[in-house]
């Protein structure tokens, strides 16, 4: 038990910069070009990008990536 009454305190600070950026910060900084999502998917182990039998998955990934 505390000897004195305890009250929680909060501190509100105004945000620094915009809350939502129009582009990713790393892109704005010139970090690197965006990689295609379908080029980042591997099967069973890193680097195994065998697309055989997974054409539907890659098509869906391509569709999603084009909307981002």
PyMOL CGO cylinders between C-alpha atoms (Angstrom):
from pymol import cmd
from pymol.cgo import CYLINDER

trace = [
    CYLINDER, 0.00, 0.00, 0.00, 1.29, 3.47, -0.87, 0.3, 1, 1, 1, 1, 1, 1,
    CYLINDER, 1.29, 3.47, -0.87, 1.68, 6.05, 1.87, 0.3, 1, 1, 1, 1, 1, 1,
    CYLINDER, 1.68, 6.05, 1.87, 0.32, 8.82, -0.35, 0.3, 1, 1, 1, 1, 1, 1,
    CYLINDER, 0.32, 8.82, -0.35, -2.45, 8.82, -2.85, 0.3, 1, 1, 1, 1, 1, 1,
    CYLINDER, -2.45, 8.82, -2.85, -1.14, 8.20, -6.31, 0.3, 1, 1, 1, 1, 1, 1,
    CYLINDER, -1.14, 8.20, -6.31, -2.60, 9.70, -9.46, 0.3, 1, 1, 1, 1, 1, 1,
    CYLINDER, -2.60, 9.70, -9.46, -1.67, 8.73, -12.96, 0.3, 1, 1, 1, 1, 1, 1,
    CYLINDER, -1.67, 8.73, -12.96, -0.45, 11.55, -15.11, 0.3, 1, 1, 1, 1, 1, 1,
    CYLINDER, -0.45, 11.55, -15.11, -0.39, 11.98, -18.80, 0.3, 1, 1, 1, 1, 1, 1,
    CYLINDER, -0.39, 11.98, -18.80, 1.41, 14.33, -21.08, 0.3, 1, 1, 1, 1, 1, 1,
    CYLINDER, 1.41, 14.33, -21.08, 0.03, 15.28, -24.44, 0.3, 1, 1, 1, 1, 1, 1,
    CYLINDER, 0.03, 15.28, -24.44, 2.42, 16.61, -27.01, 0.3, 1, 1, 1, 1, 1, 1,
    CYLINDER, 2.42, 16.61, -27.01, 1.59, 17.98, -30.41, 0.3, 1, 1, 1, 1, 1, 1,
    CYLINDER, 1.59, 17.98, -30.41, 2.74, 15.70, -33.24, 0.3, 1, 1, 1, 1, 1, 1,
    CYLINDER, 2.74, 15.70, -33.24, 5.96, 16.56, -34.98, 0.3, 1, 1, 1, 1, 1, 1,
    CYLINDER, 5.96, 16.56, -34.98, 5.44, 16.62, -38.73, 0.3, 1, 1, 1, 1, 1, 1,
    CYLINDER, 5.44, 16.62, -38.73, 2.42, 15.36, -40.62, 0.3, 1, 1, 1, 1, 1, 1,
    CYLINDER, 2.42, 15.36, -40.62, 0.41, 12.48, -39.20, 0.3, 1, 1, 1, 1, 1, 1,
    CYLINDER, 0.41, 12.48, -39.20, 0.14, 10.76, -42.58, 0.3, 1, 1, 1, 1, 1, 1,
    CYLINDER, 0.14, 10.76, -42.58, 2.76, 11.01, -45.28, 0.3, 1, 1, 1, 1, 1, 1,
    CYLINDER, 2.76, 11.01, -45.28, 1.84, 10.91, -48.95, 0.3, 1, 1, 1, 1, 1, 1,
    CYLINDER, 1.84, 10.91, -48.95, 4.76, 8.55, -49.69, 0.3, 1, 1, 1, 1, 1, 1,
    CYLINDER, 4.76, 8.55, -49.69, 6.82, 6.16, -47.55, 0.3, 1, 1, 1, 1, 1, 1,
    CYLINDER, 6.82, 6.16, -47.55, 9.59, 7.98, -45.69, 0.3, 1, 1, 1, 1, 1, 1,
    CYLINDER, 9.59, 7.98, -45.69, 12.33, 5.68, -47.01, 0.3, 1, 1, 1, 1, 1, 1,
    CYLINDER, 12.33, 5.68, -47.01, 11.23, 6.36, -50.58, 0.3, 1, 1, 1, 1, 1, 1,
    CYLINDER, 11.23, 6.36, -50.58, 11.32, 10.10, -49.94, 0.3, 1, 1, 1, 1, 1, 1,
    CYLINDER, 11.32, 10.10, -49.94, 14.81, 9.75, -48.49, 0.3, 1, 1, 1, 1, 1, 1,
    CYLINDER, 14.81, 9.75, -48.49, 15.93, 7.90, -51.64, 0.3, 1, 1, 1, 1, 1, 1,
    CYLINDER, 15.93, 7.90, -51.64, 16.72, 4.69, -49.75, 0.3, 1, 1, 1, 1, 1, 1,
    CYLINDER, 16.72, 4.69, -49.75, 15.97, 2.24, -52.58, 0.3, 1, 1, 1, 1, 1, 1,
    CYLINDER, 15.97, 2.24, -52.58, 13.39, 1.35, -55.18, 0.3, 1, 1, 1, 1, 1, 1,
    CYLINDER, 13.39, 1.35, -55.18, 10.34, -0.56, -54.07, 0.3, 1, 1, 1, 1, 1, 1,
    CYLINDER, 10.34, -0.56, -54.07, 10.62, -4.33, -54.59, 0.3, 1, 1, 1, 1, 1, 1,
    CYLINDER, 10.62, -4.33, -54.59, 7.75, -6.22, -56.18, 0.3, 1, 1, 1, 1, 1, 1,
    CYLINDER, 7.75, -6.22, -56.18, 5.88, -8.33, -53.61, 0.3, 1, 1, 1, 1, 1, 1,
    CYLINDER, 5.88, -8.33, -53.61, 6.01, -11.43, -55.81, 0.3, 1, 1, 1, 1, 1, 1,
    CYLINDER, 6.01, -11.43, -55.81, 9.81, -11.18, -55.86, 0.3, 1, 1, 1, 1, 1, 1,
    CYLINDER, 9.81, -11.18, -55.86, 9.91, -11.49, -52.05, 0.3, 1, 1, 1, 1, 1, 1,
    CYLINDER, 9.91, -11.49, -52.05, 7.96, -14.77, -51.73, 0.3, 1, 1, 1, 1, 1, 1,
    CYLINDER, 7.96, -14.77, -51.73, 9.96, -17.98, -51.30, 0.3, 1, 1, 1, 1, 1, 1,
    CYLINDER, 9.96, -17.98, -51.30, 8.73, -21.55, -50.85, 0.3, 1, 1, 1, 1, 1, 1,
    CYLINDER, 8.73, -21.55, -50.85, 10.09, -23.97, -48.21, 0.3, 1, 1, 1, 1, 1, 1,
    CYLINDER, 10.09, -23.97, -48.21, 13.45, -22.16, -48.05, 0.3, 1, 1, 1, 1, 1, 1,
    CYLINDER, 13.45, -22.16, -48.05, 14.97, -18.75, -48.76, 0.3, 1, 1, 1, 1, 1, 1,
    CYLINDER, 14.97, -18.75, -48.76, 15.65, -18.24, -52.44, 0.3, 1, 1, 1, 1, 1, 1,
    CYLINDER, 15.65, -18.24, -52.44, 13.32, -20.97, -53.70, 0.3, 1, 1, 1, 1, 1, 1,
    CYLINDER, 13.32, -20.97, -53.70, 11.07, -18.95, -55.97, 0.3, 1, 1, 1, 1, 1, 1,
    CYLINDER, 11.07, -18.95, -55.97, 9.66, -21.87, -57.96, 0.3, 1, 1, 1, 1, 1, 1,
    CYLINDER, 9.66, -21.87, -57.96, 6.42, -20.49, -59.37, 0.3, 1, 1, 1, 1, 1, 1,
    CYLINDER, 6.42, -20.49, -59.37, 5.19, -23.78, -60.78, 0.3, 1, 1, 1, 1, 1, 1,
    CYLINDER, 5.19, -23.78, -60.78, 1.74, -24.50, -59.37, 0.3, 1, 1, 1, 1, 1, 1,
    CYLINDER, 1.74, -24.50, -59.37, 1.56, -21.08, -57.70, 0.3, 1, 1, 1, 1, 1, 1,
    CYLINDER, 1.56, -21.08, -57.70, 0.58, -18.91, -60.64, 0.3, 1, 1, 1, 1, 1, 1,
    CYLINDER, 0.58, -18.91, -60.64, -2.70, -17.92, -58.97, 0.3, 1, 1, 1, 1, 1, 1,
    CYLINDER, -2.70, -17.92, -58.97, -0.89, -16.72, -55.85, 0.3, 1, 1, 1, 1, 1, 1,
    CYLINDER, -0.89, -16.72, -55.85, 1.55, -14.68, -57.89, 0.3, 1, 1, 1, 1, 1, 1,
    CYLINDER, 1.55, -14.68, -57.89, -1.29, -13.15, -59.91, 0.3, 1, 1, 1, 1, 1, 1,
    CYLINDER, -1.29, -13.15, -59.91, -3.08, -12.09, -56.72, 0.3, 1, 1, 1, 1, 1, 1,
    CYLINDER, -3.08, -12.09, -56.72, 0.15, -10.65, -55.30, 0.3, 1, 1, 1, 1, 1, 1,
    CYLINDER, 0.15, -10.65, -55.30, 0.72, -8.73, -58.49, 0.3, 1, 1, 1, 1, 1, 1,
    CYLINDER, 0.72, -8.73, -58.49, -2.82, -7.33, -58.33, 0.3, 1, 1, 1, 1, 1, 1,
    CYLINDER, -2.82, -7.33, -58.33, -2.34, -6.25, -54.72, 0.3, 1, 1, 1, 1, 1, 1,
    CYLINDER, -2.34, -6.25, -54.72, 1.08, -4.75, -55.39, 0.3, 1, 1, 1, 1, 1, 1,
    CYLINDER, 1.08, -4.75, -55.39, -0.26, -2.64, -58.24, 0.3, 1, 1, 1, 1, 1, 1,
    CYLINDER, -0.26, -2.64, -58.24, -2.79, -0.98, -55.92, 0.3, 1, 1, 1, 1, 1, 1,
    CYLINDER, -2.79, -0.98, -55.92, -0.20, 0.06, -53.34, 0.3, 1, 1, 1, 1, 1, 1,
]
cmd.load_cgo(trace, "trace")
